[in-house]
Amino acid sequence: MTAAPMHLDHLLVGGRVLTCAEPAGAPLVVHDDLVLGVAGGRLAYVGVGVPATAGPTPVVDLGGRLVTPGLVDCHTHAIFAGDRAAEFALRAAGASYLDIAAAGGGIAATTTPTRAASDDQLAASCTARLDRALAGGTTTIEIKSGYDLTCAGEERLLRVVAAVAAARRGRQQVVPTLLCHLIPAERQADRAAYVDELATVLVPAVGRTGLATSIDVYCDQGAFTRAETERLLRAGLAAGLAVRAHVGQFADLGGAELVAGLGGWSIDHVEQIGPAGIAAAAAAGTVAVMLPGACVQLRLPVPPVAALRAAGVAMAVASDLNPGSSYCETLPVQMWLATTHYGLTVDEAWRGVTCHAARALGLRDVGVIATGARADLCVWDAVHPAEVPYRYGAQAPAQVWVAGARVAG
């Protein structure tokens, strides 16, 4: 029986297609013979040969260039005001992140300008960062709150993120996350009351309003304890939010085991993760998010990549875009760091910024080139996947497609 003609908006032909859709453990394959058919913002056809179409269909010849899924940045702090260039200089001179934080720098130094900025100022600076991310190939990007540290202020940040996301609809997908970052200086004397306020006021409010899809808690030395993290994550689950956490950047507090035990989407940083945390993440299918920009800039030991790989833990790679330790909007730089400093293979780096990053956000229709997925694509002036991290300072996609429309290049 002959297949009925397909209704397609356009066809993409002549590309070298990296689908990132192979089964776990299988090598990624570049396909020279795949044709991509777009309809309604999704990939309606991914196959060999041009399908029969209903009516004339525009054809785009990609000229033998590498085609990949649009990149997914699953961990950013893209909404903030001010900068911390002076801290960068201090670290370059030998000061540690924790030393700087203890002296009033670090996250606290971003809180004051962020609280003082207007909604319009925050939206404008966030939008500029997202534009740079998009130019680098990021078609789906997560944004965390976390730089106000009051209940009302964190809700405000998420409302601004929602407004930015609405303005970018059809141009870039924004995924909002509620981040419980740390205890502000003015609440250190009533720490327990502050945690209770987050758990009983802020988290339920965000769940009711739908301002975030997940809750992330910074479980580490100088931030929230394991017990505090569990209280906040369980409040998130009760409010209908998925759970994630910053864990093991400076110390292993057992956060990985906690998140995995709660069915969490991701554990992020993981420079200090032990065998128990790795085993728990593997059993639960929790993604380990690599943040090499921050790790290298802070001169931290790299995560135990070989152990994570051996256990079968999916590894994502993200920018950790933030003003203090990784002021970088583009993922190809992070892919370079992941391969050269962390020891990820090129295949692992590509999965890290596509299908595994999507898993870390609970998304199944981005980060792959497959029938039914969103038609989010990058077209690179390259023929081999290794060229993108290899030319890390110069490589940006020649074209970026979002929901089947060319939005850059």
C-alpha positions, 0 to 999 in steps of 0.5 A, spaced: 500 500 500 502 506 498 503 511 503 498 517 503 502 524 501 505 528 507 503 535 509 509 538 510 511 545 511 518 544 508 524 539 507 531 539 509 536 535 505 543 534 504 545 535 511 550 530 515 545 529 521 547 527 528 540 525 531 543 523 538 537 518 538 541 512 539 540 507 545 545 508 551 551 506 550 551 505 542 556 510 539 553 516 535 552 516 528 552 521 523 547 520 517 549 522 510 542 520 507 537 522 512 531 527 510 528 531 515 520 534 514 517 539 518 510 540 520 507 544 525 514 546 528 515 538 529 519 533 525 514 529 522 519 525 517 526 523 519 528 518 514 531 516 507 529 519 501 524 524 500 517 523 502 511 524 497 508 530 499 501 533 499 502 539 494 509 543 493 513 543 499 519 548 500 526 544 500 532 547 504 539 544 501 544 544 507 550 543 503 553 537 506 554 541 513 553 538 520 546 538 523 545 536 530 539 537 535 538 544 538 543 545 544 539 544 551 542 548 557 540 545 563 543 549 568 543 556 568 543 562 573 541 567 567 537 572 571 541 577 575 544 584 576 551 586 577 557 583 575 563 580 580 569 581 575 573 584 581 572 577 584 575 574 578 581 578 579 581 575 586 581 568 584 586 569 579 591 572 585 589 566 589 583 567 593 578 561 594 571 561 592 569 560 600 574 565 602 571 570 598 564 568 600 566 569 607 568 576 606 562 578 603 563 576 596 560 570 592 552 569 591 551 575 597 554 580 592 549 579 587 543 579 591 544 587 593 544 589 585 539 584 583 534 586 589 535 593 587 534 592 579 527 593 576 523 588 573 525 591 566 532 591 567 532 584 569 528 582 563 533 586 559 539 583 561 536 576 562 534 577 554 541 579 552 544 573 555 539 568 552 540 572 545 548 570 546 546 563 548 541 562 542 547 565 537 551 559 540 546 554 538 542 553 545 534 552 543 532 550 550 535 553 556 533 553 564 533 559 568 534 558 576 531 564 581 536 564 587 539 571 587 534 575 591 533 570 597 527 573 600 520 569 598 517 575 595 523 577 591 524 569 589 517 569 586 518 576 583 524 573 579 520 567 577 515 572 574 520 576 570 523 569 567 516 568 565 515 574 562 522 573 558 519 566 556 513 569 553 516 574 549 521 568 546 516 563 545 517 561 538 524 563 538 527 559 544 524 555 550 525 557 557 524 552 563 524 556 569 526 553 576 525 555 583 532 555 586 533 555 594 540 558 594 543 559 601 541 563 607 542 570 607 546 574 611 540 577 615 537 571 616 543 567 619 540 568 626 534 565 625 536 560 620 531 554 622 525 560 621 528 562 614 528 554 612 521 554 614 518 560 611 521 557 604 518 550 605 511 553 607 510 559 604 515 560 598 515 553 595 507 552 595 506 559 592 510 557 586 507 550 586 500 554 585 502 559 580 506 554 576 512 559 576 517 553 576 517 546 573 522 544 579 525 546 585 533 546 586 536 546 592 544 548 594 546 542 598 553 543 600 558 546 605 556 554 606 549 553 603 543 548 606 545 542 610 542 535 608 536 535 613 534 542 610 535 540 603 530 534 604 525 539 608 525 543 602 525 538 596 519 534 600 516 541 600 517 541 592 514 534 591 508 536 595 507 542 591 507 538 585 515 540 583 520 535 580 526 535 584 533 537 583 539 539 587 546 542 587 550 537 590 558 535 592 561 542 589 565 543 595 563 537 600 559 530 599 553 531 604 549 525 601 545 530 597 546 525 591 543 519 595 537 524 597 535 526 590 536 519 587 531 517 593 526 522 591 526 520 584 530 527 582 531 529 575 538 531 576 544 532 581 549 538 579 556 539 580 558 532 583 565 534 584 565 531 590 560 525 590 562 518 593 560 511 591 554 511 594 551 517 591 553 514 584 550 508 585 544 511 587 544 516 581 545 510 577 539 506 580 534 512 580 536 514 573 538 521 575 542 525 571 549 528 573 550 535 570 557 537 569 559 544 570 566 544 567 566 552 567 565 553 574 569 547 576 575 549 572 575 557 574 574 555 581 580 550 580 576 544 583 578 537 582 574 534 577 568 529 578 569 522 578 567 521 570 570 514 570 566 512 576 560 515 573 561 512 566 562 505 569 555 505 573 551 507 567 549 514 570 547 519 564 552 525 564 549 532 562 553 538 560 551 545 562 554 552 562 552 554 569 551 561 567 552 566 573 556 572 574 561 569 579 564 562 577 562 561 570 560 567 566 559 564 559 552 563 555 555 558 550 555 551 550 561 549 545 566 552 550 563 547 555 563 541 551 571 543 550 572 543 557 568 537 558 572 533 553 579 536 555 579 537 562 573 532 564 575 526 560 568 526 556 568 523 549 566 527 544 560 522 544 558 524 551 559 531 550 554 531 545 549 527 549 551 532 554 548 538 551 542 534 547 539 528 550 541 527 557 541 535 558 533 534 556 532 528 561 535 533 566 529 537 565 524 532 564 523 533 557 523 528 552 521 532 545 528 536 545 535 534 544 534 529 539 532 528 532 527 524 531 520 523 528 515 527 533 520 531 536 520 539 536 524 541 530 529 545 534 536 544 530 543 547 529 547 547 522 554 547 523 560 549 518 563 542 520 562 535 517 565 532 523 562 532 530 568 533 534 569 540 530 565 543 534 568 542 541 575 542 537 574 550 535 571 552 541 573 559 541 570 560 534 565 555 532 558 557 532 552 554 528 551 557 521 543 556 522 539 555 528 532 553 527 527 553 533 520 549 532 521 549 524 523 556 523 530 559 522 531 564 527 539 565 527 544 565 521 
